[in-house]
Amino acid sequence: MDSVEKSVAKDLLDIRAVELRPDKPFTWASGWKAPIYCDNRKMLSYPEIRSQIADFLVASAKEHFPQANYIAGVATGAIALGVLVADRMDLPFVYVRPKPKDHGLCAQIEGYIPDDAKVLVIEDLISTGTSSLSAVDVIRKRGVDVEGMVALFSYNFSKARREFEDANVELHTLSNYEALVDEALSRGYITKDQEDVLKDWRFKPDTWGQE
């Protein structure tokens, strides 16, 4: 397992930013039943972990998207992450709302983007990819190039992978569901039987628990 994947998975588990409950599933906002719930914003309360994750994001940005000269965060979960990355890279920052404000200038992109910007989008969590790619679409409709996206964590759903490929958006994540489950098993957070349940869910998240 990649050292960054393992390190981030360990941190998310240790601070309980990720909860694994194969025997008592959560209900997501989408209505899906899931044995996992992820709230990456908890890491903002842990300065050492927050700083390390920001460094990992910057390293990924520099490796994969060296031409990027603007950072955009996806509201609301990735606003703080995006600011951390932009500050470390000494780059301008904007964030993208899920929908335009209903007052004032009715902005959906908060901040200023020039026409020649090459934007790197920062995201905290990739599930189906719909909301993340919606932010990309908003930036592109502004007439600005999107270099790609770096995210903290992905469930690695096949639907999300297809959506990113169809949208021609290059995505890199620090950690992912498989790394998290492997780390949880190795640290004794889950049993082997629970690992099987967790892996089964990942391949049919929309119907899991409805049998």
Backbone torsions as a table, in degrees:
resi	resn	phi	psi	omega
1	MET	NA	136.7	177.6
2	ASP	-56.7	140.3	-175.5
3	SER	-63.5	-35.3	178.3
4	VAL	-68.9	-45.5	177.3
5	GLU	-54.1	-47.4	-177.2
6	LYS	-66.2	-44.6	-178.6
7	SER	-62.6	-46.2	-179.1
8	VAL	-66.5	-42.2	178.1
9	ALA	-60.0	-44.0	178.8
10	LYS	-59.9	-47.0	-178.3
11	ASP	-62.6	-44.2	-179.1
12	LEU	-62.7	-37.5	177.6
13	LEU	-70.5	-43.7	-175.9
14	ASP	-62.5	-37.8	-178.5
15	ILE	-94.2	4.5	178.1
16	ARG	60.7	32.2	169.1
17	ALA	-69.2	-23.8	174.7
18	VAL	-118.0	129.6	175.9
19	GLU	-113.8	130.3	177.4
20	LEU	-111.0	119.5	-179.6
21	ARG	-136.2	73.2	-179.7
22	PRO	-62.0	-28.2	-176.3
23	ASP	-93.0	-9.7	179.4
24	LYS	-144.4	77.9	-171.0
25	PRO	-62.2	151.8	172.5
26	PHE	-84.5	160.9	169.3
27	THR	-112.5	118.3	179.4
28	TRP	-77.1	166.7	178.3
29	ALA	-59.4	-28.9	179.2
30	SER	-72.6	-13.1	-175.2
31	GLY	97.3	-10.5	178.4
32	TRP	-64.7	143.6	168.7
33	LYS	-88.0	134.2	-175.7
34	ALA	-144.8	140.9	177.5
35	PRO	-84.4	10.3	-176.8
36	ILE	-141.2	144.5	171.2
37	TYR	-136.0	132.4	-174.0
38	CYS	-121.4	123.1	175.7
39	ASP	-129.3	83.4	-175.0
40	ASN	-64.5	-17.4	-178.6
41	ARG	-64.5	-18.3	177.4
42	LYS	-60.1	-30.0	-176.6
43	MET	-66.4	-18.0	177.8
44	LEU	-64.7	-21.2	-179.5
45	SER	-85.6	-0.5	-178.7
46	TYR	-120.9	95.6	-171.6
47	PRO	-53.8	-42.8	-177.5
48	GLU	-65.8	-45.3	179.0
49	ILE	-67.2	-44.0	178.4
50	ARG	-55.4	-45.4	-178.5
51	SER	-66.5	-41.4	-179.5
52	GLN	-65.4	-42.6	179.0
53	ILE	-63.7	-41.0	177.1
54	ALA	-60.8	-41.1	178.3
55	ASP	-63.8	-40.5	177.6
56	PHE	-62.7	-42.3	179.1
57	LEU	-62.8	-42.8	179.4
58	VAL	-63.2	-43.5	179.8
59	ALA	-61.0	-42.2	178.3
60	SER	-65.2	-41.4	179.1
61	ALA	-60.6	-45.5	-178.1
62	LYS	-69.1	-35.0	-179.7
63	GLU	-71.5	-45.9	-170.6
64	HIS	-96.9	-26.2	-175.3
65	PHE	-133.6	60.7	-175.1
66	PRO	-65.9	-18.5	-179.1
67	GLN	-84.2	-11.4	-177.2
68	ALA	-62.3	134.3	178.0
69	ASN	-127.9	11.4	177.4
70	TYR	-145.6	143.9	177.5
71	ILE	-116.2	133.2	176.2
72	ALA	-124.2	131.1	175.5
73	GLY	-101.6	146.5	177.5
74	VAL	-91.4	121.8	-179.1
75	ALA	-70.5	145.2	-4.5
76	THR	-101.5	-19.3	-170.9
77	GLY	-61.2	-29.9	-174.9
78	ALA	-105.3	8.7	178.3
79	ILE	-63.4	-50.4	-178.6
80	ALA	-64.0	-42.2	178.1
81	LEU	-60.7	-43.6	-179.9
82	GLY	-62.6	-40.4	178.1
83	VAL	-63.3	-42.3	178.9
84	LEU	-60.4	-44.3	179.9
85	VAL	-65.7	-48.2	-179.4
86	ALA	-60.0	-40.3	-179.6
87	ASP	-64.6	-44.8	-180.0
88	ARG	-65.9	-31.8	-178.2
89	MET	-93.8	-2.0	-178.8
90	ASP	55.4	47.7	-179.8
91	LEU	-120.3	155.3	175.8
92	PRO	-64.6	156.1	-177.4
93	PHE	-132.8	141.4	169.5
94	VAL	-136.0	165.9	169.3
95	TYR	-134.0	156.4	-173.9
96	VAL	-113.6	123.5	177.9
97	ARG	-78.7	155.8	175.3
98	PRO	-62.3	-30.9	176.8
99	LYS	-151.4	160.2	-178.9
100	PRO	-62.3	150.1	173.0
101	LYS	-61.1	151.7	-179.0
102	ASP	-97.3	17.8	178.6
103	HIS	-151.4	175.7	179.1
104	GLY	59.3	-128.9	-179.3
105	LEU	-83.3	-1.6	178.4
106	CYS	56.8	37.7	-176.4
107	ALA	-73.4	144.8	170.4
108	GLN	-108.6	-29.6	171.3
109	ILE	-100.6	119.7	-179.2
110	GLU	-96.5	115.0	-176.0
111	GLY	121.2	-178.2	-176.1
112	TYR	-112.5	129.9	174.8
113	ILE	-122.7	121.1	176.3
114	PRO	-76.3	164.7	-176.2
115	ASP	-64.7	-25.5	-176.7
116	ASP	-96.5	13.5	-179.3
117	ALA	-67.7	146.0	171.7
118	LYS	-119.2	103.7	-166.0
119	VAL	-94.3	132.8	168.8
120	LEU	-105.2	124.9	-179.1
121	VAL	-93.0	133.0	177.2
122	ILE	-108.1	131.2	-179.5
123	GLU	-131.4	152.9	178.9
124	ASP	-92.8	-37.5	-173.0
125	LEU	-143.7	130.3	174.6
126	ILE	-108.7	115.9	173.9
127	SER	-106.6	-95.2	177.2
128	THR	-81.2	-16.8	179.5
129	GLY	92.2	-8.9	-173.3
130	THR	-61.7	-51.8	-176.7
131	SER	-69.1	-35.8	179.5
132	SER	-64.7	-45.0	-179.1
133	LEU	-73.5	-24.4	174.2
134	SER	-62.8	-39.4	177.4
135	ALA	-64.7	-40.5	176.2
136	VAL	-59.8	-43.1	-178.9
137	ASP	-63.2	-38.8	177.9
138	VAL	-61.4	-43.4	-179.7
139	ILE	-66.5	-42.7	-179.6
140	ARG	-64.3	-37.5	178.6
141	LYS	-66.2	-21.6	174.0
142	ARG	-72.4	-10.9	179.6
143	GLY	88.8	22.5	-175.0
144	VAL	-115.0	144.8	179.5
145	ASP	-73.9	137.6	172.4
146	VAL	-108.9	117.0	-178.8
147	GLU	-71.1	-37.5	-178.8
148	GLY	161.5	-163.0	-176.1
149	MET	-139.7	140.2	171.0
150	VAL	-120.2	129.9	-177.5
151	ALA	-126.8	156.8	179.1
152	LEU	-72.1	-44.5	-171.6
153	PHE	-150.4	145.5	176.1
154	SER	-135.2	143.6	172.8
155	TYR	-77.6	-11.1	-179.7
156	ASN	60.1	37.2	174.0
157	PHE	-66.4	142.3	178.5
158	SER	-62.6	-34.3	178.2
159	LYS	-59.5	-43.8	-179.6
160	ALA	-64.8	-43.0	179.6
161	ARG	-59.9	-42.3	178.3
162	ARG	-64.5	-41.6	-178.5
163	GLU	-62.6	-42.8	179.6
164	PHE	-67.4	-39.2	177.4
165	GLU	-64.1	-44.8	-179.3
166	ASP	-63.9	-34.1	-179.4
167	ALA	-84.4	-3.0	-178.6
168	ASN	56.5	48.7	178.4
169	VAL	-117.7	120.3	177.7
170	GLU	-78.7	127.1	-176.2
171	LEU	-121.6	134.3	172.2
172	HIS	-130.6	135.1	-179.1
173	THR	-122.9	151.2	179.6
174	LEU	-73.2	-41.2	179.8
175	SER	-144.8	176.3	-173.5
176	ASN	-155.5	174.4	-173.8
177	TYR	-61.3	-43.5	-178.5
178	GLU	-62.0	-44.0	178.7
179	ALA	-63.1	-38.2	-179.7
180	LEU	-64.9	-46.4	-179.2
181	VAL	-64.7	-42.1	177.8
182	ASP	-60.1	-44.0	-179.6
183	GLU	-67.4	-39.5	178.8
184	ALA	-62.5	-39.4	178.6
185	LEU	-68.1	-44.3	-177.1
186	SER	-66.2	-26.8	-179.1
187	ARG	-95.2	2.1	176.8
188	GLY	79.3	14.9	178.1
189	TYR	-73.4	-27.1	179.9
190	ILE	-135.2	160.0	175.8
191	THR	-92.4	171.2	177.8
192	LYS	-62.0	-39.7	178.0
193	ASP	-63.5	-40.7	178.1
194	GLN	-67.0	-34.9	175.7
195	GLU	-58.2	-42.3	179.9
196	ASP	-62.0	-40.7	178.3
197	VAL	-63.7	-44.8	-178.8
198	LEU	-63.8	-40.5	179.2
199	LYS	-69.8	-36.3	177.5
200	ASP	-62.3	-41.3	-179.1
201	TRP	-60.3	-40.7	-173.7
202	ARG	-61.2	-26.9	-177.6
203	PHE	-89.3	-12.4	177.1
204	LYS	-148.7	59.3	-174.3
205	PRO	-64.9	-28.5	-175.8
206	ASP	-77.0	-21.5	-178.9
207	THR	-117.9	-6.2	-177.3
208	TRP	-59.9	138.0	178.6
209	GLY	83.1	0.9	-179.2
210	GLN	-104.5	-3.5	-179.3
211	GLU	-66.5	NA	NA
